């Protein structure tokens, strides 16, 4: 079943106008993104800073209101949701963040932090019920019951992220939006958290939206991969097809830039980097978002923006794919 | 090593006085660096990798004390008077940091910041120093260098700021460049550019580099030799090829297995290292990795293993020595 769907979603933020007294203007961040996510599946969203991946994640949860398009939760348009419906929807759809320590209130015990969502999602529960559920949720992420009485400052980064996951799980969600959940963690801890998310997906049938700049991590955890650049989707493909042969030149540049722990291979990649920088969000190009850096760019790429096109089960936004 | 080493660390120790007692961050670290060699120091948070660089530059926090020797071009950096150390730092020893924005003076034009070192340490006139600064900015591929030199740091992108830092560090043509996570804050395609630039300039000027990072891929791309640090001690060191292909220490193996990569078949689960990285605390009598080591022996908690030759590397582990 389609759990979550976005149709031509636009998101923007108001920013100060040019003059001191001019009215705020809307700065578009995400342009026309469509996606569909099924039960138990993982959609990986990759892109560099400023590509709009985190803003998209927040708009899917309606933590920011879209400026255009629709988000459908289990087939229903969220725009029409009452406050009560939004609350119920959010019990089924939670988010975990990049900085696991900053996401926890330092004055509350972990038991209080983890059980807090129940005050909203299940206000009928007694205090004892809530505490018991918190211990259950902590156990699910591999933390023993005595963690319930501890405070966030006593945790390592990996433990704090586990607590963040426990809090997200307590309402019994169907979908977890993970916004760079392992970027702040050490390699050995990152692997623990990724394994945990995959185990939880298996045991609870969770769907995941996994937002990350790390292409190797996304490959490991995703069923479907979406590449964003300057607020637009440039490629969407099933995981294996994507990594076997990325179609968009930007996807190829990204995968080629990732350094691997293999000195023999890496030596040969010195001097291969792609020059230039991506254009600013404040001054987006008229044509393809990648045209200014693309080694294969033609005059048409600068003049005309390519639409996402189908290439047998996958899509890419490039004038010259398949030629 | 046949040639005289450029830098020779012998028993380098860094202690911090904390309210709860003395914390040893770096514990008797010894290694040699040849002129022009690129050495990577890898480790997780709390391994002491950055403190090694800070101690060489005389930049330890005020509650830190340093022991041992660090002989650089014939003089012990650790026993120099501040004035003498200043001269070394201005002429033959440079450092770049993870966050270029906080290392640049926000009130000073970029060109003037670069020229300052040449005026102070090389006795150049203001106009000659400015001309060299612009030439160097051009060399690190800052577009329109002459105009850019008159701009302030906030007018540069993150990747360009790091290139400005590299320009500043290499302007005096130092014999040794210390780089503390120089690409960690950068997007992957910009990281590739900065690594290319470091490799190219180091070769051209003959500068040796000590690169501190948590990213094994970055080490593989840039480094000739690798030191793997855990809990302030060297676990393993050796040529990059040998260490990545056949790591002898369980920690080095664990790190490699926990790193998801694009160039290998997918495994259902990532390898993990149980527990969390050791940070601070009292000195252990045995191996600092013992509490997390899947292969630990009774002796590991009691006796610190010495670095001994295995295959192509040196590793500090009781286990391998017994085989």
Interface residues (C-beta under 8 A of the other chain):
Chain A: X48 X49 X156 X157 X158 X159 X186 X187 X188 X189 X190 X191 X192 X194 X195 X198 X213 X214 X215 X216 X217 X219 X220 X243 X253 X254 X255 X257 X258 X259 X260 X261 X262 X263 X264 X265 X266 X267 X269 X270 X271 X272 X273 X274 X275 X277 X293
Chain B: X44 X45 X141 X157 X158 X159 X160 X187 X188 X189 X190 X191 X192 X193 X195 X196 X199 X200 X214 X215 X216 X217 X218 X219 X220 X221 X222 X223 X240 X241 X244 X254 X255 X256 X258 X259 X260 X261 X262 X263 X266 X269 X270 X271 X272 X273 X276 X277
